[in-house]
Amino acid sequence: MNERLLQYIWQFQYYQQQHLQTTSGEPLQILHPGTLNTQQGPDFSAARIRIGQTILAGHIELHILSSDWHRHKHSGDTHYNNVILHVVWTDDGATPAHIPVLVLENRVSTLLLERYTGMMQTISVIACHHHLPVLNELAWFAWKERLIVERLERKSQQIIQLLQQNQGHWDEVFWWQLAAGFGSKINAAFFERVAKSIPYAVVKRHRHHLDEIEALLFGQAKMIHTGLKDAYAKALLRNHQHLKKKYALDTVDGGPVFLRMRPASFPTIRLAQLAMLLHQREHLLDQVRQVNSIEELMRLFQTKASHYWNTHFVFDEPVSTEPRFVGQQMLLHLMINVVVPILFAYGQEKGNTQQKEKVLHWLYQLAPEQNKITRYWKSTGIPNRSALDTQSLLELHTQYCVNKRCLECSVGNRLLRG
């Protein structure tokens, strides 16, 4: 037994409730178990109980042992002055005399405890994998809708923290997020550092000149140097040296990763595509906010690298000719991981519910992602038809399953109830 499980049992009243008595032998009735308190103070607030003929209203505190009351130093804490019931798993006789005590040790289903222990002790990341899908399709739909909102709210908080770092400059934050998106998972952090090293005001000033934008990106990413032979690379280097000095740009830590990547996804190609997008789309965030259809949105991000990259994946090494367009998978990645979170955060920060509902609708329209985690969930028979499905299941995996938060999960709840 642990306190989180005890809270769960009390919150949902999963114990034998007939003929309740306090440890002093008084008849007890739970009129309302209270509301779980996630802040400082007793575990449950606004509870109502009847002891004998007396109705009491106040807080309820839970512990494994009644002596935990003193161990946690509640006696000297004014937050606990209005505790009307001490619910414990085992009574070792150490609760203050004026507080009634209820013991649950012999009132909870053995099956519930065994199922919980089994989930906690499994070596699989997905503790319930032998029982999936468990929920019916309607229940999964409701659970995934809650998960996607949690995911977007969590990402929104991260974006709003970035916004606070630069005094509320949304275009700057979008520039950082866009660069990270072009870096995909492997180079996202490095690309974001590159973007943060180039103020958005500098990007706007030079966006009309593609060669200057490319020089800023490749130069700050440390991909151009004096050893390169192509005239294009040498021109980029000269441009970057001038711009770096002019704007006193900081050097970026680290470098891009090429290992185990398809050439079309090399960081050189992604930076060239990002440069072209910046060159072609002025006030991109404003345009993104104004579109109403997912098709129109994706067209905004359809671009290709400049001509040099038709015959190169890296500097100085020519290959066969082929335009380097942003592919459908990359477009999907940008929609899901850049555009949707930034617009949801914008709606959150501005109190614009319509904006948030619009991006949720877009997720229903976008294709499902394909990766190891989403393929696993699909193999268990859980519907996986859209980006909303895959994003919610990624949230379930990373925020619940990995952290064994079965007590807070609709699937875990269903299994424990039997």
N, C-alpha and C positions, 0 to 999 in steps of 0.2 A: 504494500500500500504506500502511496505517496500523496502529498497534499493536493496536487493537481487532479488526481483521480478522485480523491475524496470530494473536491469541489464539484467535479463533474457529476458524481453520484447525487450530491445534494441539489445541484442546480436543476437536474431533471427528475429528481425524486425517485431514483432507481434503488429503492430499498423497501422492505416490508413495513408498511405504514400503520398496520392495525395494532391497537392496544399499546400505543407508545407511552413510555413512562420516563421521567427523569431518574437520575441515579438515586434520588431521595425518595422515589416511589410515588411521586405525584403524577396523575394522568396528564398527558400532553397531546395537544392537537396542533398541527401545522396549518394555519389558515392561509399563509402566503410565505414561501421560502425565502423571499427577498430577491434582490437584483444583484448579480455578480459585480463586485467592485474591483476594477483593475487599477485603481489608484491607491494612495496610502490609506490605511485604516482597515476595519474589519472586512472579512471576505464577502459578506452579503449585507446589503443595506435595505431599508424600507420593508422589513419582514414583519409578519404578524403571527402570533401564536396564542394559544389558550392553555394556561396551566390551571387545572381545577376549574374554577368559575371565573378566573381573572384573564382578561385579554391584554396582551402586551404588544407594543409596537416598538421596533428599533432594529438593531444590528444583530447579525449572527456571525460568530467566528468559528472556524474549523481548524482542527489540529489532529495529527496522528495520535499523540499522547496528550492527556489533559495537562501534564506538567510542561508542555511546550508553551503554555500561556506565560509562565514565568521565564522560561528560557528565551522567549522572544521579547521579554521586557514590556509586556502589555499593561501591567499593573500601574506603571507610572506614566502611561500615555493617555492623554485626554481623548484621543480618537476612539478609545475603547470604553468610554464611560457609559455609553448607552447600549451595550451588548446585553441582549435579553436571553440569549441561549448560546451555550458552548457545545458544539457538535464535535465529537471525537471518535476516533476509531477504537482506541483502547483507553480505558479510564485507569489512571494510576493515582487517583485521589489528590490531585494537586491544583484543581481549579479554585479560584476564590469562592468562599462559602456562599456569597450572595448571588452567584450566577448559576442558574440551572444547567445541568449537563445531560446531553443525550448521547448514548453510545450506539454506534452503528455496526460494530464488529460482527454480530450474529444476525444482521438483518439484510445483508447484501447477498445477491445470488452468487453462488460459487462459480456458475458457468460464466457470468460476466467477468469475474476476477480471472478465471482461467483464460478467457479469450483475450483480455487485455494483456496478461502476462505473455501469451503466445505472440501477440503483435509486437510487443516491446523487445522480445528476445530473438525474433527472427533475424537471420543474417541478410535477408533480402532488403533492399532499399524500400521496396513497396511491401509494407508489412502485411497487406491484405491480398497479395497477388494470387493466392490459391482460391480466393472467394470471388474474384471479379467476374462479371461487372457489378454484382450485388444490388445496385439500384436499378429501377426501371428507367426507361428513356426519359420520361417526364421529370423524374427526380434528378437525373443527370443534367438535364437542361437547366433546371433551377440552380443546381450547385455550380455549374460552369458559368452561369451568368453572375453569380456572386463572386466567383474566383476571378473573372476577368475585370470586374470593377475593383477588386482588391489589388490586382496586378497594376492596373492603370493608376490607381490612387497612390500606390507605392512608388511607381516611376514618376508620377507627377510631383511627389514630395522631393525627389532627387532633383528634378528640373527646377523646381521653385527655389531650392537651396542654391543652385547655380545662378538663378536670377537675382538672388539676394547678394551674391558675390559681385555682381556688376551693376548694382543700382537700378535694377528693373529693366535692363536692355534686352528685350525679347529677340531682336534680330541677332544679337551677339550669341545668345544661348542657342538659338536655332543653328547658327553657323557652326558652333562647337559640336552640336548633336549630329548635324548633317555630315560633318567630316568623320566623326566616329562611325556613323552608319556606313560610309564608303570604305572604312577600314574593316568592315565585317567583324566577326568575333575575334579573329587572330590579331588584327592590327588596329582595332577600335581605340584602345587606350593611347597608342602612339599617334594615330591620326588626330585624336582630340587634343593631344599636347601640341601638335603642329598647328592646329587651328587656334589654340589659345595663345600661341606665340605670334600670331598675325592679327592685330586688332581688326574688327569688322570694318571700321572706318577706312582702313588701308585697302581692304578687299574692295569696298565700294568705289574707292578712288581709282583703282586700276582695273576694274572688271571689264572695261571697254577694250582693253589691250590683252588679248589672250596670252601672248608671250610673257607679259609681266606677271599675270596670275600664275602661269605655269612656273615661272622663275621663283616666285614666292613659295609655292607649295613644294616643288622639288628641292629648292635650296634649303628651306627650313627643315625638310625631311632628311637632309644630308645625303641626297642621292646624286648630286652633281659635284664633280671635283676636277682638279686641273689635269688629271690623267686621261679624261675622256677625249675622243678624237673627232666625233661628229660635229659639224658646224652648228647644228641645232643645240647640242648639249653645251658647247662653248658659249653660245649666245645666251643661253639660260644662266650659265655661271656668271657671266659679266653682268647681266641684269640683276641677279640676286645679290651680288657683291655691292652693287650700287644701292639697291633698295634696303638691304640689311643695314648699311651704314646710314642711309637717309633717315630710317625710322628707328634706329637703335634696337633692332630686333634681337631678342634673346636666343641663345643656342638651345636646342631641344635635346633632352636626355634620351638615350636609347636609339633604336633604329628599327626599320620595318622588317617583318619576317617574310621570307619567300619560301621557306622549306615546306614541302608536301602540298604545294598549291598548284592548281592548274594555271598555266600561263595567262589565260584570259582574266584570271583573278589576281594577278601579280599587283603589288602595291603601286608599281609604276603606272599600270593601266588604270587603276582606280583613281589615282591622283590626277591623271590626265582627264579622265571623265568628269571628275569633280570640278576641275578647272574650267572645262567647257560648259558645264551646267551653270557655274557662276557667271561666266561670260555671256551666256545666252539669256539668262533669266534675271531681270532686275526686280528687286523687291519680291523675292521668291516667297517669303513667309506671308506677305499680304496676299499674294496670288493663291497660296495654299489655303488660307483662311476663307477665301471667297468662293472657292469651288464647291459645287453641291453634289457632284457625281464622282464615283471612284474612277470611272474611265477618264474623265477630264483631269482628275488629280494625277493619275499615272502618266498621262501625256506630258504633264509639266516636267517630269523627271526623265523622259526619254531623250537620251543624248548619246554622243559617242566621243571618243578621244580624238585629238587633233591628227592631222594627216601623217605626221612622222610615225605615229603609233600603229598605222595601218601595216607597217613593215617591221615593227619592233615590238618585243615584249620587255626588253631592257635596253639601255643605251649601248650603242656601238655594235649591236649584234643583229643584223637584218635577217628577217624571215619572210615567208611568203606573204603576199598582200591580202589583207582582209580587214574591213572596218571593225573597230573595237566598240561596238554598241553596248550600252547597259542592257543586260539580258533580263528576261522575265523573272528569274529567281532573285536577281539583285533588286529589281523594281519591287518585288514582293517584300524583300527584306527591308528596304527603305520605307515602304508604306507602314509595315508592322512595327518596326523598331525605331523609326525617327518621326514620321509624320503623325501617326495616331497618338503616340505619347505626348508630343509637343502640343498638339491641338487639344487633347484632353486636359493637359496641365493648364493651358491657356483658359479653357472653359472653367476649370477649377478655380484659378486665381481671379478670374473676372466674374465668377458666379453665374456663368452662362451655361445653363442646363442643356439648352438646345444644341450647343456646340459639342457637348459630351455625348449626347444621344446620337448625333450625326456620325461620330467616329465609331461608336459601337455598331451602328448600322453598316458602316464600311467594313468592319471586321467580319460581319456575316457574309459580305459579298466577296471578300478576298479568299483566294484558294488556301487550303490547309498547307502548313509547312511540313517538310519531310526531313526528319532527323531520327536519331536512335530513340529518343524519348517518345516522340509522337507515334513512331511505328510500334513501340511497345504497347502503348495504350490502345492503339487500333487493334492489335492482335488479341486483346482481351475482350473484344466485342463492344467497346465503348464508342459511340458515334463520333466521327472525326471528319466532318464535312466542310469546315470553313476555318479561316484563321482565328475566329473567336474560339472554336473548339480547341485548336492546337495551343493557342496562347493560354487558355484557362488550364489545360492539362499540364503545360510547362510550369505554371504557377503552382498547381497541385503537387507536382513532383519536387520542385526546388524549395518551396516554402513549407510544405506540410510533410510529405513522405520522407524526405531526407532528414528532417528535424523530428520525425516521429510524433507529429502533432495529431495523432489519431483521434484524440478526444475532441478536437475542434473541427474534425472533418465529417462531412455528411456520410461518407462511406464507413468510416470507423464507428460513428454513432449507430448506424444501421446494424453493423456486425455485433456491437456490444449489446444492443437491445435484443438480438436474437430473432 
